[in-house]
């Protein structure tokens, strides 16, 4: 578990009505009933999720000495409908045509705020963000990433290179890279003519990273960035998730050092972000879910 300072909740005994809701929702067994009142019995186990205070109907639980923020809609029903949420999900798509208009820090902070409310394993909240907003720095990162893939695909072009690459990355990966070679060659030619086929001239590049030893870091970072992408869409921006950059950061020490990502961290998600040149009247289309019912 990630070490962090968490203050356990405080129960105001005279206001506790003994409903036991806080005990029932606590995931870390911090609270128990002592007679007809709730009591903190394992405060050092608290992960700071806030469930206890949020569920309390009598405002008997304080967290950091204050009452939890109330839901302005009461919490009895979700803030949106399935139809509205479904439409939002189908509107959001990968954008590869950005304007040069800069994104203000105020807007970026709203997007980051959506990320911090994403769920994380054990409420670790261990997602770290890198926000690149400098055109020069984004260009430098793009050039380093291109150089990394130039080396990879130069190996793919030769039988000997493919053999040694398969030992490191696996046969299936090399087969995939070999099949992608014509497309990559074409894209590289376009990049040579000044077209950015990695970040698509986006004014912002967002990167997340977290502790590599935590098996949930990948989930935490990915969900957080997806939350960011949804908020970005509601604010009139578009984004494009970038697995190529994630892979390059994790396999090119030079890039990782340049980004100043700690040695015990990995990059788990990244995306380009900016205002879109075009609006899409059509919705995202997808194949049916690949599901097994048991």
BALOBA-1460 file (C-alpha; in Angstrom, 3 decimals):
// residues 294
<rec num="1" residu="x" x="0.000" y="0.000" z="0.000"/>
<rec num="2" residu="x" x="1.223" y="3.521" z="-0.807"/>
<rec num="3" residu="x" x="2.228" y="5.373" z="2.321"/>
<rec num="4" residu="x" x="0.233" y="8.572" z="2.781"/>
<rec num="5" residu="x" x="-0.962" y="10.759" z="5.601"/>
<rec num="6" residu="x" x="-4.675" y="10.226" z="6.184"/>
<rec num="7" residu="x" x="-6.635" y="11.604" z="9.097"/>
<rec num="8" residu="x" x="-9.384" y="9.211" z="10.224"/>
<rec num="9" residu="x" x="-12.959" y="10.475" z="10.501"/>
<rec num="10" residu="x" x="-14.290" y="11.960" z="13.709"/>
<rec num="11" residu="x" x="-17.686" y="10.851" z="15.026"/>
<rec num="12" residu="x" x="-19.783" y="13.448" z="16.862"/>
<rec num="13" residu="x" x="-21.381" y="11.098" z="19.352"/>
<rec num="14" residu="x" x="-24.304" y="13.314" z="20.343"/>
<rec num="15" residu="x" x="-25.399" y="13.563" z="16.691"/>
<rec num="16" residu="x" x="-24.967" y="9.883" z="15.825"/>
<rec num="17" residu="x" x="-28.368" y="8.181" z="15.472"/>
<rec num="18" residu="x" x="-26.946" y="4.658" z="15.344"/>
<rec num="19" residu="x" x="-28.108" y="3.866" z="11.814"/>
<rec num="20" residu="x" x="-24.895" y="1.851" z="11.145"/>
<rec num="21" residu="x" x="-24.640" y="3.151" z="7.581"/>
<rec num="22" residu="x" x="-21.100" y="4.413" z="8.053"/>
<rec num="23" residu="x" x="-20.023" y="1.011" z="9.376"/>
<rec num="24" residu="x" x="-21.622" y="-0.746" z="6.416"/>
<rec num="25" residu="x" x="-19.974" y="1.400" z="3.713"/>
<rec num="26" residu="x" x="-16.457" y="1.671" z="5.187"/>
<rec num="27" residu="x" x="-14.120" y="-0.463" z="3.014"/>
<rec num="28" residu="x" x="-11.335" y="-0.489" z="5.587"/>
<rec num="29" residu="x" x="-13.147" y="-1.552" z="8.794"/>
<rec num="30" residu="x" x="-12.337" y="1.750" z="10.489"/>
<rec num="31" residu="x" x="-15.713" y="2.054" z="12.207"/>
<rec num="32" residu="x" x="-17.714" y="-0.258" z="14.460"/>
<rec num="33" residu="x" x="-20.825" y="0.094" z="16.571"/>
<rec num="34" residu="x" x="-20.176" y="0.608" z="20.265"/>
<rec num="35" residu="x" x="-23.588" y="0.125" z="21.784"/>
<rec num="36" residu="x" x="-25.894" y="2.417" z="19.818"/>
<rec num="37" residu="x" x="-23.198" y="4.733" z="18.496"/>
<rec num="38" residu="x" x="-20.620" y="4.514" z="15.725"/>
<rec num="39" residu="x" x="-16.995" y="4.604" z="16.862"/>
<rec num="40" residu="x" x="-13.605" y="4.869" z="15.171"/>
<rec num="41" residu="x" x="-11.693" y="1.734" z="16.234"/>
<rec num="42" residu="x" x="-9.011" y="1.361" z="13.526"/>
<rec num="43" residu="x" x="-8.142" y="4.910" z="12.551"/>
<rec num="44" residu="x" x="-4.775" y="4.001" z="11.089"/>
<rec num="45" residu="x" x="-6.531" y="1.774" z="8.523"/>
<rec num="46" residu="x" x="-8.435" y="4.727" z="7.039"/>
<rec num="47" residu="x" x="-7.830" y="5.363" z="3.319"/>
<rec num="48" residu="x" x="-9.649" y="8.699" z="3.289"/>
<rec num="49" residu="x" x="-12.401" y="7.701" z="0.862"/>
<rec num="50" residu="x" x="-15.037" y="9.776" z="2.680"/>
<rec num="51" residu="x" x="-17.848" y="7.221" z="2.286"/>
<rec num="52" residu="x" x="-18.728" y="7.386" z="5.974"/>
<rec num="53" residu="x" x="-19.349" y="11.122" z="6.044"/>
<rec num="54" residu="x" x="-21.104" y="11.155" z="2.681"/>
<rec num="55" residu="x" x="-23.631" y="8.499" z="3.769"/>
<rec num="56" residu="x" x="-24.333" y="9.890" z="7.262"/>
<rec num="57" residu="x" x="-27.904" y="11.313" z="7.434"/>
<rec num="58" residu="x" x="-27.337" y="13.223" z="10.688"/>
<rec num="59" residu="x" x="-24.056" y="15.038" z="9.908"/>
<rec num="60" residu="x" x="-22.351" y="13.162" z="12.721"/>
<rec num="61" residu="x" x="-19.043" y="12.537" z="10.923"/>
<rec num="62" residu="x" x="-16.320" y="15.075" z="10.319"/>
<rec num="63" residu="x" x="-13.382" y="14.607" z="7.970"/>
<rec num="64" residu="x" x="-10.418" y="16.940" z="8.466"/>
<rec num="65" residu="x" x="-12.610" y="18.686" z="11.021"/>
<rec num="66" residu="x" x="-15.351" y="19.636" z="8.550"/>
<rec num="67" residu="x" x="-18.543" y="18.125" z="7.190"/>
<rec num="68" residu="x" x="-18.447" y="16.555" z="3.703"/>
<rec num="69" residu="x" x="-19.555" y="18.700" z="0.790"/>
<rec num="70" residu="x" x="-23.238" y="18.165" z="0.065"/>
<rec num="71" residu="x" x="-24.510" y="17.011" z="-3.307"/>
<rec num="72" residu="x" x="-26.413" y="20.037" z="-4.717"/>
<rec num="73" residu="x" x="-28.958" y="17.630" z="-6.218"/>
<rec num="74" residu="x" x="-29.387" y="15.669" z="-3.026"/>
<rec num="75" residu="x" x="-27.856" y="12.406" z="-4.229"/>
<rec num="76" residu="x" x="-31.184" y="10.601" z="-4.453"/>
<rec num="77" residu="x" x="-30.864" y="10.201" z="-8.218"/>
<rec num="78" residu="x" x="-27.824" y="10.458" z="-10.540"/>
<rec num="79" residu="x" x="-26.876" y="13.911" z="-11.783"/>
<rec num="80" residu="x" x="-27.553" y="12.936" z="-15.388"/>
<rec num="81" residu="x" x="-29.718" y="10.517" z="-17.324"/>
<rec num="82" residu="x" x="-28.581" y="7.339" z="-19.117"/>
<rec num="83" residu="x" x="-29.534" y="8.974" z="-22.413"/>
<rec num="84" residu="x" x="-27.439" y="12.115" z="-21.845"/>
<rec num="85" residu="x" x="-24.440" y="10.155" z="-20.570"/>
<rec num="86" residu="x" x="-24.705" y="7.686" z="-23.441"/>
<rec num="87" residu="x" x="-24.728" y="10.550" z="-25.934"/>
<rec num="88" residu="x" x="-21.695" y="12.161" z="-24.291"/>
<rec num="89" residu="x" x="-19.762" y="8.879" z="-24.494"/>
<rec num="90" residu="x" x="-20.637" y="8.457" z="-28.172"/>
<rec num="91" residu="x" x="-19.806" y="12.075" z="-29.020"/>
<rec num="92" residu="x" x="-16.279" y="11.887" z="-27.623"/>
<rec num="93" residu="x" x="-13.911" y="10.624" z="-30.285"/>
<rec num="94" residu="x" x="-10.211" y="10.717" z="-31.127"/>
<rec num="95" residu="x" x="-9.383" y="14.088" z="-32.692"/>
<rec num="96" residu="x" x="-6.447" y="14.534" z="-35.062"/>
<rec num="97" residu="x" x="-7.137" y="18.015" z="-36.409"/>
<rec num="98" residu="x" x="-6.364" y="20.783" z="-33.929"/>
<rec num="99" residu="x" x="-6.314" y="24.559" z="-34.189"/>
<rec num="100" residu="x" x="-3.331" y="26.556" z="-32.951"/>
<rec num="101" residu="x" x="-5.476" y="28.298" z="-30.321"/>
<rec num="102" residu="x" x="-3.825" y="27.943" z="-26.916"/>
<rec num="103" residu="x" x="-5.737" y="26.379" z="-24.034"/>
<rec num="104" residu="x" x="-5.859" y="28.555" z="-20.941"/>
<rec num="105" residu="x" x="-4.571" y="27.331" z="-17.607"/>
<rec num="106" residu="x" x="-8.058" y="27.822" z="-16.171"/>
<rec num="107" residu="x" x="-9.511" y="25.356" z="-18.682"/>
<rec num="108" residu="x" x="-6.688" y="22.875" z="-18.114"/>
<rec num="109" residu="x" x="-7.263" y="23.013" z="-14.359"/>
<rec num="110" residu="x" x="-10.940" y="22.152" z="-14.881"/>
<rec num="111" residu="x" x="-9.845" y="19.156" z="-16.956"/>
<rec num="112" residu="x" x="-7.359" y="18.074" z="-14.295"/>
<rec num="113" residu="x" x="-10.052" y="18.425" z="-11.653"/>
<rec num="114" residu="x" x="-12.124" y="15.820" z="-13.493"/>
<rec num="115" residu="x" x="-9.125" y="13.485" z="-13.418"/>
<rec num="116" residu="x" x="-8.596" y="13.753" z="-9.675"/>
<rec num="117" residu="x" x="-12.125" y="12.495" z="-8.990"/>
<rec num="118" residu="x" x="-11.525" y="9.272" z="-10.916"/>
<rec num="119" residu="x" x="-11.428" y="6.120" z="-8.756"/>
<rec num="120" residu="x" x="-8.042" y="4.727" z="-7.715"/>
<rec num="121" residu="x" x="-7.213" y="1.422" z="-6.027"/>
<rec num="122" residu="x" x="-7.397" y="1.780" z="-2.214"/>
<rec num="123" residu="x" x="-8.015" y="5.475" z="-2.825"/>
<rec num="124" residu="x" x="-4.272" y="5.858" z="-3.385"/>
<rec num="125" residu="x" x="-4.776" y="8.941" z="-5.594"/>
<rec num="126" residu="x" x="-1.310" y="8.206" z="-6.946"/>
<rec num="127" residu="x" x="-1.794" y="9.649" z="-10.443"/>
<rec num="128" residu="x" x="0.860" y="12.202" z="-11.440"/>
<rec num="129" residu="x" x="0.347" y="14.535" z="-14.397"/>
<rec num="130" residu="x" x="2.723" y="16.232" z="-16.801"/>
<rec num="131" residu="x" x="1.249" y="19.110" z="-18.805"/>
<rec num="132" residu="x" x="3.278" y="20.204" z="-21.819"/>
<rec num="133" residu="x" x="2.004" y="23.532" z="-23.160"/>
<rec num="134" residu="x" x="5.175" y="24.883" z="-24.750"/>
<rec num="135" residu="x" x="5.326" y="24.511" z="-28.531"/>
<rec num="136" residu="x" x="9.092" y="24.097" z="-28.355"/>
<rec num="137" residu="x" x="8.914" y="21.377" z="-25.695"/>
<rec num="138" residu="x" x="6.179" y="19.489" z="-27.537"/>
<rec num="139" residu="x" x="8.301" y="19.640" z="-30.687"/>
<rec num="140" residu="x" x="11.345" y="18.336" z="-28.817"/>
<rec num="141" residu="x" x="9.319" y="15.479" z="-27.330"/>
<rec num="142" residu="x" x="7.957" y="14.644" z="-30.773"/>
<rec num="143" residu="x" x="11.443" y="14.540" z="-32.276"/>
<rec num="144" residu="x" x="12.761" y="12.268" z="-29.518"/>
<rec num="145" residu="x" x="9.768" y="9.945" z="-29.941"/>
<rec num="146" residu="x" x="10.219" y="9.851" z="-33.709"/>
<rec num="147" residu="x" x="13.899" y="9.002" z="-33.221"/>
<rec num="148" residu="x" x="12.969" y="6.137" z="-30.894"/>
<rec num="149" residu="x" x="10.634" y="4.613" z="-33.482"/>
<rec num="150" residu="x" x="13.111" y="5.179" z="-36.301"/>
<rec num="151" residu="x" x="15.485" y="2.858" z="-34.444"/>
<rec num="152" residu="x" x="12.746" y="0.281" z="-33.806"/>
<rec num="153" residu="x" x="11.589" y="0.141" z="-37.415"/>
<rec num="154" residu="x" x="15.125" y="0.104" z="-38.779"/>
<rec num="155" residu="x" x="15.466" y="-3.251" z="-36.992"/>
<rec num="156" residu="x" x="12.143" y="-4.442" z="-38.374"/>
<rec num="157" residu="x" x="13.461" y="-3.934" z="-41.903"/>
<rec num="158" residu="x" x="16.146" y="-6.624" z="-41.557"/>
<rec num="159" residu="x" x="15.818" y="-10.310" z="-40.781"/>
<rec num="160" residu="x" x="18.547" y="-10.157" z="-38.161"/>
<rec num="161" residu="x" x="16.941" y="-7.111" z="-36.550"/>
<rec num="162" residu="x" x="13.534" y="-8.825" z="-36.443"/>
<rec num="163" residu="x" x="15.087" y="-11.891" z="-34.818"/>
<rec num="164" residu="x" x="16.706" y="-9.980" z="-31.954"/>
<rec num="165" residu="x" x="13.671" y="-7.727" z="-31.577"/>
<rec num="166" residu="x" x="11.438" y="-10.802" z="-31.232"/>
<rec num="167" residu="x" x="13.629" y="-12.018" z="-28.361"/>
<rec num="168" residu="x" x="12.985" y="-8.770" z="-26.519"/>
<rec num="169" residu="x" x="9.417" y="-7.948" z="-27.517"/>
<rec num="170" residu="x" x="7.927" y="-11.252" z="-28.651"/>
<rec num="171" residu="x" x="7.100" y="-12.770" z="-32.025"/>
<rec num="172" residu="x" x="3.581" y="-11.351" z="-32.253"/>
<rec num="173" residu="x" x="4.800" y="-7.815" z="-31.611"/>
<rec num="174" residu="x" x="7.400" y="-8.089" z="-34.369"/>
<rec num="175" residu="x" x="4.795" y="-9.474" z="-36.777"/>
<rec num="176" residu="x" x="2.554" y="-6.509" z="-35.998"/>
<rec num="177" residu="x" x="5.399" y="-4.036" z="-36.503"/>
<rec num="178" residu="x" x="6.359" y="-5.654" z="-39.805"/>
<rec num="179" residu="x" x="2.778" y="-5.408" z="-41.069"/>
<rec num="180" residu="x" x="2.671" y="-1.738" z="-40.012"/>
<rec num="181" residu="x" x="5.936" y="-0.898" z="-41.797"/>
<rec num="182" residu="x" x="4.396" y="0.472" z="-45.051"/>
<rec num="183" residu="x" x="2.058" y="2.749" z="-43.114"/>
<rec num="184" residu="x" x="4.845" y="3.902" z="-40.801"/>
<rec num="185" residu="x" x="7.090" y="4.633" z="-43.772"/>
<rec num="186" residu="x" x="4.366" y="6.765" z="-45.337"/>
<rec num="187" residu="x" x="3.740" y="8.631" z="-42.065"/>
<rec num="188" residu="x" x="7.466" y="9.250" z="-41.638"/>
<rec num="189" residu="x" x="7.600" y="10.793" z="-45.099"/>
<rec num="190" residu="x" x="4.756" y="13.124" z="-44.164"/>
<rec num="191" residu="x" x="6.513" y="14.088" z="-40.945"/>
<rec num="192" residu="x" x="9.580" y="14.923" z="-43.008"/>
<rec num="193" residu="x" x="7.411" y="17.437" z="-44.865"/>
<rec num="194" residu="x" x="6.412" y="19.137" z="-41.604"/>
<rec num="195" residu="x" x="3.170" y="17.311" z="-40.829"/>
<rec num="196" residu="x" x="2.862" y="16.258" z="-37.205"/>
<rec num="197" residu="x" x="1.408" y="12.743" z="-37.268"/>
<rec num="198" residu="x" x="2.203" y="12.085" z="-33.606"/>
<rec num="199" residu="x" x="0.588" y="14.994" z="-31.730"/>
<rec num="200" residu="x" x="-1.206" y="16.535" z="-34.735"/>
<rec num="201" residu="x" x="-0.003" y="20.048" z="-33.859"/>
<rec num="202" residu="x" x="-1.984" y="20.005" z="-30.604"/>
<rec num="203" residu="x" x="-1.110" y="22.856" z="-28.216"/>
<rec num="204" residu="x" x="-1.148" y="20.565" z="-25.170"/>
<rec num="205" residu="x" x="0.208" y="17.100" z="-24.406"/>
<rec num="206" residu="x" x="-0.932" y="15.425" z="-21.174"/>
<rec num="207" residu="x" x="1.013" y="12.550" z="-19.630"/>
<rec num="208" residu="x" x="0.244" y="10.487" z="-16.538"/>
<rec num="209" residu="x" x="2.684" y="8.408" z="-14.531"/>
<rec num="210" residu="x" x="2.683" y="6.507" z="-11.244"/>
<rec num="211" residu="x" x="4.611" y="3.966" z="-9.185"/>
<rec num="212" residu="x" x="5.469" y="0.924" z="-11.294"/>
<rec num="213" residu="x" x="5.347" y="-1.470" z="-8.348"/>
<rec num="214" residu="x" x="1.656" y="-0.743" z="-7.755"/>
<rec num="215" residu="x" x="-0.335" y="-3.200" z="-9.873"/>
<rec num="216" residu="x" x="-3.257" y="-0.743" z="-10.034"/>
<rec num="217" residu="x" x="-1.286" y="2.228" z="-11.358"/>
<rec num="218" residu="x" x="-2.192" y="1.417" z="-14.956"/>
<rec num="219" residu="x" x="-5.898" y="1.374" z="-14.100"/>
<rec num="220" residu="x" x="-5.641" y="4.524" z="-11.992"/>
<rec num="221" residu="x" x="-3.871" y="6.574" z="-14.660"/>
<rec num="222" residu="x" x="-5.992" y="5.348" z="-17.554"/>
<rec num="223" residu="x" x="-9.320" y="6.039" z="-15.846"/>
<rec num="224" residu="x" x="-8.126" y="9.451" z="-14.674"/>
<rec num="225" residu="x" x="-7.112" y="10.501" z="-18.182"/>
<rec num="226" residu="x" x="-10.396" y="9.230" z="-19.614"/>
<rec num="227" residu="x" x="-12.228" y="11.410" z="-17.090"/>
<rec num="228" residu="x" x="-10.091" y="14.305" z="-18.319"/>
<rec num="229" residu="x" x="-11.036" y="13.537" z="-21.914"/>
<rec num="230" residu="x" x="-14.757" y="13.648" z="-21.130"/>
<rec num="231" residu="x" x="-14.427" y="16.988" z="-19.348"/>
<rec num="232" residu="x" x="-12.346" y="18.306" z="-22.245"/>
<rec num="233" residu="x" x="-15.139" y="17.365" z="-24.639"/>
<rec num="234" residu="x" x="-17.751" y="19.246" z="-22.592"/>
<rec num="235" residu="x" x="-15.471" y="22.304" z="-22.680"/>
<rec num="236" residu="x" x="-15.302" y="22.257" z="-26.479"/>
<rec num="237" residu="x" x="-11.895" y="20.593" z="-26.796"/>
<rec num="238" residu="x" x="-10.834" y="17.394" z="-28.478"/>
<rec num="239" residu="x" x="-8.184" y="14.853" z="-27.560"/>
<rec num="240" residu="x" x="-6.384" y="11.812" z="-28.890"/>
<rec num="241" residu="x" x="-4.933" y="9.132" z="-26.637"/>
<rec num="242" residu="x" x="-1.358" y="8.312" z="-27.557"/>
<rec num="243" residu="x" x="-0.059" y="4.812" z="-26.922"/>
<rec num="244" residu="x" x="2.979" y="5.463" z="-29.108"/>
<rec num="245" residu="x" x="4.202" y="8.084" z="-26.658"/>
<rec num="246" residu="x" x="3.502" y="5.847" z="-23.640"/>
<rec num="247" residu="x" x="5.579" y="3.058" z="-25.157"/>
<rec num="248" residu="x" x="8.424" y="5.400" z="-26.080"/>
<rec num="249" residu="x" x="8.604" y="6.952" z="-22.607"/>
<rec num="250" residu="x" x="8.788" y="3.529" z="-20.964"/>
<rec num="251" residu="x" x="11.438" y="2.133" z="-23.300"/>
<rec num="252" residu="x" x="13.616" y="5.154" z="-24.013"/>
<rec num="253" residu="x" x="15.506" y="6.265" z="-20.871"/>
<rec num="254" residu="x" x="16.464" y="9.517" z="-22.582"/>
<rec num="255" residu="x" x="12.805" y="10.540" z="-22.957"/>
<rec num="256" residu="x" x="11.914" y="9.481" z="-19.428"/>
<rec num="257" residu="x" x="14.795" y="11.512" z="-17.997"/>
<rec num="258" residu="x" x="13.893" y="14.522" z="-20.131"/>
<rec num="259" residu="x" x="10.350" y="14.411" z="-18.749"/>
<rec num="260" residu="x" x="11.797" y="14.079" z="-15.230"/>
<rec num="261" residu="x" x="9.672" y="11.022" z="-14.438"/>
<rec num="262" residu="x" x="10.974" y="9.247" z="-11.300"/>
<rec num="263" residu="x" x="12.887" y="6.025" z="-11.843"/>
<rec num="264" residu="x" x="10.332" y="3.892" z="-9.987"/>
<rec num="265" residu="x" x="7.449" y="5.294" z="-12.055"/>
<rec num="266" residu="x" x="6.082" y="4.298" z="-15.449"/>
<rec num="267" residu="x" x="4.051" y="6.282" z="-17.921"/>
<rec num="268" residu="x" x="0.590" y="4.737" z="-18.186"/>
<rec num="269" residu="x" x="-1.426" y="7.087" z="-20.400"/>
<rec num="270" residu="x" x="-1.006" y="10.164" z="-22.567"/>
<rec num="271" residu="x" x="-3.050" y="12.299" z="-24.920"/>
<rec num="272" residu="x" x="-2.858" y="15.299" z="-27.212"/>
<rec num="273" residu="x" x="-5.362" y="18.025" z="-26.409"/>
<rec num="274" residu="x" x="-6.668" y="21.178" z="-28.077"/>
<rec num="275" residu="x" x="-9.511" y="22.903" z="-29.849"/>
<rec num="276" residu="x" x="-10.854" y="21.013" z="-32.846"/>
<rec num="277" residu="x" x="-10.799" y="22.301" z="-36.406"/>
<rec num="278" residu="x" x="-13.967" y="20.385" z="-37.342"/>
<rec num="279" residu="x" x="-17.207" y="19.347" z="-35.667"/>
<rec num="280" residu="x" x="-18.658" y="15.879" z="-36.127"/>
<rec num="281" residu="x" x="-22.429" y="15.639" z="-36.717"/>
<rec num="282" residu="x" x="-22.182" y="11.828" z="-36.623"/>
<rec num="283" residu="x" x="-21.705" y="9.618" z="-33.566"/>
<rec num="284" residu="x" x="-18.955" y="7.065" z="-32.847"/>
<rec num="285" residu="x" x="-19.633" y="3.600" z="-34.251"/>
<rec num="286" residu="x" x="-18.361" y="0.446" z="-32.549"/>
<rec num="287" residu="x" x="-18.624" y="-3.324" z="-32.880"/>
<rec num="288" residu="x" x="-20.872" y="-5.170" z="-30.422"/>
<rec num="289" residu="x" x="-19.193" y="-5.921" z="-27.074"/>
<rec num="290" residu="x" x="-17.125" y="-9.107" z="-26.897"/>
<rec num="291" residu="x" x="-18.859" y="-10.670" z="-23.917"/>
<rec num="292" residu="x" x="-19.424" y="-14.075" z="-22.342"/>
<rec num="293" residu="x" x="-22.405" y="-14.523" z="-20.019"/>
<rec num="294" residu="x" x="-22.115" y="-17.050" z="-17.201"/>
